[in-house]
Amino acid sequence: MTAPNSLITTRFNATSTAADVVAGLDLSSVRAIVTGASSGIGIETARALASAGAEVTLAVRNTDAGAKAAENIAKSTRNESVRVTALDLANQASVANFVQSWKGPLHLLINNAGAIPSTLSRTAEGWELQFATNYLGHFTLSLGLHDALAVGARERGEARIVSVCSTAHMRSPVVFDDIHFERREYDPQAAYAQSKTANSLFAVEAARRWAADGIVTNTANPGGIATGLQRDFTQKQKDYLATAEAAGVFVYKTIEQGAATTLVAAVAPEFAHTGGHYLTDGQEAHTVPNDADLFKNSDGVKQWAIDPDIAQKLWTVSLELIGQPTV
């Protein structure tokens, strides 16, 4: 429930699981896409949706791993409407192919996939890989699927996009004068943080632009979960996580708990018709100043990640990067 000028709350919290969020729901009329759904919180998000009857497409780079995940989900949920489609978010041609292959309405898009390389890598366009994968690929995907989502919204009265973020957003705004680390020294943690801030800003501007189409967009912070994302961490990155955990910044959740906030943004009635919110532990997070200490404010969202003016600027810059008109 929510009151004017208050944060949106739900009955879920940090210990809730994805299964808790979808319990009792009938999603048999829902067509959903989950990116990065072959492992981690992606597969558990897809599993929860399928368990409630949704038709789920696993949009994955590794289709062999995706096929195993789909088989696992279908077996555990007894839902055969789980399919796999190739999607490499760092490759704009792959994103375009995915969009072109999608037929019919879409009701739910979960922009979940992410990458955290430990060294500087670039796409064919010269884009820094984390920004290109975690943000720009999802931006292009969402843009391309807009019409399908609008049709889905007309069918069900709503369509939703969930943009998966991270507490890491507190470490960096979008650095517009050097997004792709062409001049500044590369820091994989700063690059990841920038991409996650961008994900949150996408939700803010998409919510503004697409509200009239019935498309609601919100941001979900899963919290601390040990997944394959950390497999290539440098020792510095591992040490930072250990320090943060020791300081009480976060308590590691299970993967099922990590997927819960994504599901709250995806299916909870409290977020059916209102967008641009940043969720953590199943609730809308409070806003903290940009100079707030991460270790003392890990349950909040920095202003730079939800600022509507910055969100609008990022949208324009993103259109320019992918070669689309900015009007």
C-alpha positions as CSV (number, residue, x, y, z in Angstrom):
1,M,0.0,0.0,0.0
2,T,1.1,3.6,-0.5
3,A,0.0,7.1,0.6
4,P,0.6,10.3,-1.2
5,N,4.3,11.3,-1.2
6,S,5.3,8.1,0.6
7,L,7.5,5.2,-0.5
8,I,5.7,2.1,-2.0
9,T,5.8,-0.8,0.4
10,T,4.8,-4.5,-0.1
11,R,4.5,-7.5,2.2
12,F,7.8,-8.8,1.0
13,N,11.3,-8.3,2.5
14,A,14.9,-9.4,2.3
15,T,14.1,-13.0,3.3
16,S,11.3,-13.5,0.7
17,T,11.9,-15.8,-2.2
18,A,10.8,-15.6,-5.8
19,A,8.3,-18.5,-5.1
20,D,6.8,-16.4,-2.3
21,V,6.2,-13.5,-4.6
22,V,4.3,-15.5,-7.3
23,A,2.5,-17.8,-4.9
24,G,-1.2,-18.0,-5.8
25,L,-0.8,-16.0,-9.0
26,D,-2.1,-17.1,-12.4
27,L,0.2,-15.8,-15.0
28,S,-1.0,-18.2,-17.8
29,S,-1.9,-15.2,-20.0
30,V,1.6,-13.6,-19.6
31,R,4.4,-13.8,-22.2
32,A,7.7,-13.0,-20.6
33,I,11.3,-12.6,-21.6
34,V,14.2,-12.9,-19.1
35,T,17.7,-12.1,-20.3
36,G,20.6,-14.0,-18.9
37,A,18.3,-16.7,-17.7
38,S,20.6,-19.7,-18.0
39,S,22.0,-19.2,-14.5
40,G,22.0,-17.1,-11.3
41,I,19.0,-15.0,-10.4
42,G,17.9,-15.1,-14.1
43,I,17.1,-18.8,-14.1
44,E,15.2,-18.5,-10.7
45,T,13.2,-15.5,-12.0
46,A,12.3,-17.5,-15.1
47,R,11.4,-20.5,-13.0
48,A,9.1,-18.5,-10.7
49,L,7.3,-17.0,-13.7
50,A,6.9,-20.5,-15.3
51,S,5.7,-22.0,-12.1
52,A,2.8,-19.5,-12.2
53,G,2.0,-20.5,-15.7
54,A,3.7,-17.8,-17.8
55,E,5.2,-18.5,-21.2
56,V,8.8,-17.7,-20.7
57,T,11.6,-17.0,-23.3
58,L,15.1,-17.4,-22.0
59,A,17.2,-14.8,-23.9
60,V,20.8,-16.1,-23.5
61,R,24.2,-15.8,-25.2
62,N,25.0,-19.5,-24.6
63,T,22.1,-21.4,-26.1
64,D,23.4,-24.8,-24.9
65,A,23.4,-23.6,-21.3
66,G,20.0,-22.0,-22.0
67,A,18.6,-25.3,-23.3
68,K,19.7,-27.1,-20.1
69,A,18.1,-24.3,-18.0
70,A,14.9,-24.5,-20.0
71,E,14.7,-28.3,-19.5
72,N,15.3,-27.8,-15.8
73,I,12.6,-25.2,-15.5
74,A,10.1,-27.2,-17.5
75,K,10.7,-30.3,-15.4
76,S,10.5,-28.5,-12.1
77,T,7.4,-26.4,-12.9
78,R,5.6,-28.8,-15.3
79,N,5.3,-25.9,-17.7
80,E,6.4,-26.8,-21.2
81,S,6.0,-23.2,-22.5
82,V,9.7,-22.4,-21.9
83,R,11.9,-21.6,-24.9
84,V,15.4,-20.4,-25.6
85,T,16.5,-17.7,-28.0
86,A,20.0,-16.5,-28.7
87,L,20.8,-13.0,-27.5
88,D,24.3,-11.4,-27.2
89,L,23.6,-8.0,-25.6
90,A,27.1,-6.8,-26.5
91,N,26.3,-7.4,-30.2
92,Q,23.8,-4.9,-31.6
93,A,23.2,-7.2,-34.6
94,S,22.2,-10.0,-32.2
95,V,19.8,-7.7,-30.4
96,A,18.3,-6.7,-33.7
97,N,17.9,-10.3,-34.8
98,F,16.2,-11.1,-31.5
99,V,13.8,-8.2,-31.9
100,Q,12.9,-9.2,-35.4
101,S,12.3,-12.8,-34.4
102,W,9.8,-11.8,-31.7
103,K,6.2,-12.3,-32.8
104,G,3.1,-11.2,-31.0
105,P,2.5,-9.4,-27.8
106,L,4.9,-9.1,-24.9
107,H,3.8,-8.5,-21.3
108,L,6.9,-8.7,-19.3
109,L,10.6,-7.9,-20.1
110,I,13.2,-8.7,-17.4
111,N,16.4,-7.0,-18.3
112,N,18.5,-9.2,-16.0
113,A,21.7,-10.2,-17.8
114,G,25.0,-8.7,-16.8
115,A,28.8,-9.0,-17.1
116,I,31.7,-8.0,-14.9
117,P,35.0,-8.5,-16.8
118,S,38.1,-7.8,-14.7
119,T,40.0,-6.1,-17.6
120,L,39.1,-3.5,-20.1
121,S,37.2,-5.0,-23.1
122,R,35.5,-3.3,-26.0
123,T,32.8,-4.1,-28.5
124,A,33.2,-3.7,-32.3
125,E,31.9,-0.2,-31.9
126,G,34.6,0.6,-29.3
127,W,32.1,0.7,-26.4
128,E,33.3,-0.4,-23.0
129,L,32.0,-3.9,-22.5
130,Q,30.1,-3.5,-19.3
131,F,28.2,-0.4,-20.4
132,A,27.5,-2.1,-23.7
133,T,26.2,-5.3,-22.2
134,N,24.6,-4.3,-19.0
135,Y,23.0,-1.2,-20.3
136,L,23.2,-0.4,-24.0
137,G,22.2,-3.9,-25.1
138,H,19.1,-3.8,-22.9
139,F,18.3,-0.2,-24.0
140,T,18.3,-1.3,-27.6
141,L,16.3,-4.5,-26.8
142,S,13.7,-2.5,-24.9
143,L,13.4,0.0,-27.6
144,G,12.9,-2.7,-30.2
145,L,10.3,-4.5,-28.2
146,H,8.3,-1.4,-27.3
147,D,5.5,-2.0,-29.8
148,A,5.1,-5.7,-28.6
149,L,4.9,-4.4,-25.1
150,A,2.3,-1.8,-26.1
151,V,0.2,-4.5,-27.6
152,G,0.7,-6.6,-24.5
153,A,-0.5,-3.6,-22.4
154,R,-3.6,-3.3,-24.4
155,E,-4.3,-7.0,-23.9
156,R,-3.8,-7.2,-20.1
157,G,-4.1,-3.6,-19.1
158,E,-0.4,-3.5,-18.2
159,A,3.0,-4.4,-19.5
160,R,6.2,-4.2,-17.4
161,I,9.9,-3.9,-17.8
162,V,12.2,-4.6,-14.9
163,S,15.7,-3.2,-15.1
164,V,18.0,-5.1,-12.7
165,C,20.4,-2.8,-10.9
166,S,22.8,-3.2,-7.9
167,T,23.9,-1.4,-4.8
168,A,27.1,-0.9,-6.8
169,H,25.4,2.0,-8.5
170,M,26.4,4.1,-5.5
171,R,30.1,4.0,-6.6
172,S,29.7,5.9,-9.9
173,P,27.3,8.1,-11.8
174,V,27.2,8.0,-15.6
175,V,30.4,9.8,-16.5
176,F,29.2,11.5,-19.7
177,D,32.5,13.0,-20.8
178,D,34.2,9.6,-20.7
179,I,31.6,6.8,-20.7
180,H,33.8,4.3,-22.4
181,F,37.1,4.8,-20.4
182,E,38.9,6.3,-23.4
183,R,40.8,8.8,-21.1
184,R,40.4,7.7,-17.5
185,E,42.1,4.7,-16.0
186,Y,40.0,1.6,-16.3
187,D,38.4,0.4,-13.0
188,P,36.1,-2.6,-13.5
189,Q,34.2,-1.8,-10.3
190,A,33.6,1.8,-11.5
191,A,32.6,0.5,-14.9
192,Y,30.1,-1.9,-13.4
193,A,28.7,0.8,-11.1
194,Q,28.3,3.2,-14.1
195,S,26.4,0.6,-16.1
196,K,24.1,-0.1,-13.1
197,T,23.4,3.6,-12.6
198,A,22.5,3.7,-16.3
199,N,20.0,0.8,-15.8
200,S,18.2,2.7,-13.1
201,L,18.1,5.9,-15.2
202,F,16.7,3.9,-18.1
203,A,13.7,2.9,-15.9
204,V,13.1,6.5,-14.9
205,E,13.0,7.8,-18.5
206,A,11.2,4.8,-20.0
207,A,8.5,5.2,-17.4
208,R,8.0,8.8,-18.4
209,R,8.0,8.2,-22.1
210,W,6.0,5.0,-22.3
211,A,3.4,5.5,-19.5
212,A,0.7,6.5,-22.0
213,D,1.3,3.1,-23.8
214,G,0.6,1.2,-20.6
215,I,4.3,0.2,-20.2
216,V,5.6,0.4,-16.6
217,T,9.3,0.3,-15.9
218,N,11.0,-0.1,-12.5
219,T,14.4,-0.9,-11.2
220,A,15.2,-3.9,-8.9
221,N,18.3,-4.3,-6.7
222,P,18.6,-8.1,-5.9
223,G,21.0,-7.5,-3.1
224,G,24.2,-9.6,-2.4
225,I,24.1,-12.9,-4.1
226,A,27.0,-15.2,-5.0
227,T,26.6,-16.0,-8.7
228,G,28.8,-16.7,-11.8
229,L,29.1,-12.9,-12.2
230,Q,31.9,-13.0,-9.7
231,R,33.9,-15.8,-11.3
232,D,36.4,-13.4,-13.0
233,F,36.9,-11.0,-10.2
234,T,40.4,-9.7,-9.4
235,Q,41.7,-10.1,-5.9
236,K,41.0,-6.4,-5.4
237,Q,37.3,-6.9,-6.3
238,K,37.1,-10.0,-4.0
239,D,38.7,-8.0,-1.1
240,Y,36.3,-5.2,-1.6
241,L,33.3,-7.5,-1.3
242,A,34.8,-9.2,1.8
243,T,35.3,-5.8,3.4
244,A,31.7,-4.7,2.6
245,E,30.3,-7.9,3.9
246,A,32.3,-7.6,7.1
247,A,31.1,-4.0,7.6
248,G,27.5,-5.2,7.4
249,V,26.8,-3.5,4.0
250,F,25.0,-6.6,3.0
251,V,24.2,-10.2,4.0
252,Y,24.4,-12.7,1.2
253,K,21.0,-13.9,0.1
254,T,20.2,-17.2,-1.6
255,I,19.7,-17.0,-5.3
256,E,15.9,-17.6,-4.7
257,Q,15.9,-14.6,-2.4
258,G,17.9,-12.5,-4.8
259,A,15.3,-13.1,-7.5
260,A,12.4,-12.0,-5.2
261,T,12.7,-8.2,-5.7
262,T,12.8,-8.6,-9.5
263,L,9.5,-10.6,-9.2
264,V,8.0,-7.9,-7.0
265,A,8.7,-5.3,-9.7
266,A,7.4,-7.7,-12.3
267,V,4.1,-9.0,-10.8
268,A,3.2,-7.3,-7.5
269,P,0.0,-5.2,-7.8
270,E,1.6,-2.2,-6.0
271,F,3.8,-1.6,-9.1
272,A,1.2,-2.4,-11.8
273,H,0.7,1.2,-12.9
274,T,3.5,3.3,-11.5
275,G,7.1,3.4,-12.8
276,G,10.4,5.0,-12.3
277,H,10.9,3.4,-8.8
278,Y,14.0,1.7,-7.4
279,L,13.2,-1.4,-5.3
280,T,15.4,-3.2,-2.8
281,D,14.3,-6.0,-0.5
282,G,10.8,-5.9,-2.0
283,Q,10.2,-2.3,-1.2
284,E,10.8,1.1,-2.8
285,A,14.1,2.4,-1.6
286,H,14.6,5.8,0.0
287,T,16.8,8.3,-1.8
288,V,20.2,9.4,-0.4
289,P,22.5,12.2,-1.5
290,N,25.1,11.6,-4.1
291,D,27.9,12.0,-1.5
292,A,26.3,9.5,0.9
293,D,28.6,6.7,2.1
294,L,27.8,3.4,0.5
295,F,28.7,1.4,3.6
296,K,26.2,3.3,5.6
297,N,23.4,3.6,3.0
298,S,23.4,0.3,1.1
299,D,19.6,0.1,1.3
300,G,19.1,3.4,-0.5
301,V,19.4,4.8,-4.0
302,K,21.6,7.7,-4.9
303,Q,19.9,10.7,-6.5
304,W,22.1,10.4,-9.6
305,A,20.4,7.0,-10.4
306,I,16.9,8.4,-10.4
307,D,17.3,12.0,-11.5
308,P,14.8,12.7,-14.3
309,D,17.1,15.3,-16.0
310,I,20.1,12.9,-16.1
311,A,17.8,10.1,-17.3
312,Q,16.6,12.2,-20.2
313,K,20.2,13.1,-21.1
314,L,21.3,9.5,-21.0
315,W,18.4,8.5,-23.3
316,T,19.5,11.0,-25.9
317,V,23.1,10.0,-25.6
318,S,22.1,6.3,-25.9
319,L,20.1,7.0,-29.1
320,E,23.1,8.8,-30.6
321,L,25.4,5.8,-29.7
322,I,23.1,3.3,-31.4
323,G,22.5,5.5,-34.4
324,Q,18.8,6.2,-33.9
325,P,17.1,9.6,-34.1
326,T,17.0,11.6,-30.9
327,V,13.6,13.1,-31.4
